[in-house]
Amino acid sequence: MLVIVTEAIPDRLRGYLSRWLLEVRAGVFIGTYSARVRDMLTKTINENVEDGNVVIAWSANNESGFDFDTIGKNRRIPALFDGLKLISFLPENAGEALDIPKTQSSLTVSGKGVFERQKSVDFPESSNSLS
């Protein structure tokens, strides 16, 4: 299962996602696809998200039964805590201070109040685009 929740994305990206997934509510897309298709969709979202933000969740063989990632400027970011991926909230002005890129990086707690950046998604080359 693949679930994509979007906020403030361009109409062309929303139309693109509706070709692949069922939009059950405004900005909420669901479907069942392989990891390869999920990576292709993630790459396209990353290239076209502009000022919006996206959360992608999918079924995974782990303790929680799912995995997720975020794309875009968002105060909610993935954080690993004792092997579990949880949500961490950044202060309202932290986005400017950290210069968060479109592809959200996971933050791992390495000590009291110290975070290490880790790239959370690898994007394979793809010829699919919205152009």
C-alpha positions as CSV (number, residue, x, y, z in Angstrom):
1,M,0.0,0.0,0.0
2,L,1.2,3.5,-0.9
3,V,-0.3,6.7,0.6
4,I,0.7,10.2,-0.4
5,V,-0.6,13.2,1.4
6,T,0.1,16.6,-0.2
7,E,-0.3,20.2,0.8
8,A,0.0,23.3,-1.3
9,I,1.5,21.5,-4.4
10,P,1.1,22.8,-8.0
11,D,-2.0,21.6,-9.9
12,R,0.2,19.9,-12.5
13,L,1.7,17.7,-9.8
14,R,-1.7,16.9,-8.4
15,G,-2.9,15.9,-11.9
16,Y,0.2,13.7,-12.4
17,L,-0.4,11.9,-9.1
18,S,-4.0,11.3,-10.0
19,R,-2.9,9.4,-13.1
20,W,-1.1,6.9,-10.9
21,L,-3.1,6.9,-7.7
22,L,-6.7,7.3,-6.5
23,E,-7.4,10.7,-4.8
24,V,-9.7,9.7,-2.0
25,R,-9.8,13.2,-0.5
26,A,-8.3,16.5,-1.6
27,G,-4.5,15.9,-1.6
28,V,-4.7,12.3,-0.3
29,F,-3.6,9.7,-2.8
30,I,-3.6,5.9,-2.3
31,G,-2.6,2.9,-4.4
32,T,-0.6,-0.4,-4.4
33,Y,2.7,-0.2,-6.3
34,S,6.2,-1.6,-6.2
35,A,9.2,0.1,-4.7
36,R,10.4,1.0,-8.2
37,V,7.2,2.9,-9.0
38,R,7.3,4.5,-5.6
39,D,10.9,5.8,-6.2
40,M,9.8,7.2,-9.6
41,L,6.9,9.0,-8.0
42,T,9.1,10.3,-5.2
43,K,11.6,11.6,-7.7
44,T,8.9,13.4,-9.7
45,I,7.3,14.9,-6.5
46,N,10.8,16.1,-5.4
47,E,11.4,17.8,-8.7
48,N,8.0,19.6,-8.8
49,V,6.9,20.2,-5.2
50,E,7.9,23.9,-5.2
51,D,6.7,25.5,-1.9
52,G,4.4,22.6,-1.0
53,N,5.1,19.6,1.2
54,V,4.4,15.9,0.9
55,V,4.3,12.9,3.1
56,I,4.8,9.5,1.5
57,A,4.0,6.3,3.5
58,W,4.2,2.7,2.3
59,S,4.0,-0.9,3.6
60,A,7.3,-2.2,4.9
61,N,8.6,-5.4,6.5
62,N,9.6,-3.8,9.9
63,E,8.4,-3.4,13.4
64,S,5.7,-0.8,12.6
65,G,4.6,-2.4,9.3
66,F,5.2,0.8,7.4
67,D,7.8,3.4,6.5
68,F,7.5,7.0,5.5
69,D,9.4,10.1,4.3
70,T,8.7,13.8,3.8
71,I,9.4,16.1,0.9
72,G,9.4,19.9,1.0
73,K,9.4,22.5,3.7
74,N,7.7,20.9,6.7
75,R,8.1,21.2,10.4
76,R,7.4,17.5,10.8
77,I,10.4,15.5,9.9
78,P,11.4,11.8,10.3
79,A,13.7,11.0,13.2
80,L,15.1,7.6,14.2
81,F,14.7,6.8,17.9
82,D,15.8,3.4,19.2
83,G,15.4,1.9,15.7
84,L,11.9,3.3,15.2
85,K,11.1,6.1,12.8
86,L,9.1,8.8,14.6
87,I,8.1,12.4,13.8
88,S,10.2,15.3,15.1
89,F,8.9,18.9,15.2
90,L,11.3,21.7,14.3
91,P,10.9,25.2,15.8
92,E,8.9,27.5,13.4
93,N,12.0,29.4,12.3
94,A,14.3,26.3,12.1
95,G,13.7,25.9,8.3
96,E,15.6,29.0,7.5
97,A,18.4,28.3,9.9
98,L,19.0,24.7,8.7
99,D,18.4,25.5,5.0
100,I,16.3,22.4,4.6
101,P,16.4,21.2,1.0
102,K,13.3,20.0,-1.0
103,T,14.2,16.3,-0.2
104,Q,13.8,16.2,3.5
105,S,16.7,14.6,5.3
106,S,16.1,12.2,8.2
107,L,17.6,13.4,11.4
108,T,19.1,10.9,13.8
109,V,19.4,11.7,17.5
110,S,23.1,11.3,18.3
111,G,23.1,12.9,21.7
112,K,21.1,15.4,23.8
113,G,19.7,17.9,21.4
114,V,22.2,17.0,18.6
115,F,21.0,15.8,15.2
116,E,23.0,14.2,12.4
117,R,21.7,14.6,8.8
118,Q,21.2,11.4,6.8
119,K,19.9,11.3,3.2
120,S,16.7,9.4,3.5
121,V,15.8,8.6,-0.2
122,D,18.0,7.6,-3.2
123,F,16.5,8.6,-6.5
124,P,17.2,6.4,-9.5
125,E,17.5,8.1,-12.9
126,S,14.1,8.3,-14.6
127,S,12.9,9.8,-17.9
128,N,9.4,10.5,-16.5
129,S,8.6,14.2,-16.2
130,L,5.6,16.6,-16.1
131,S,6.8,18.6,-19.0
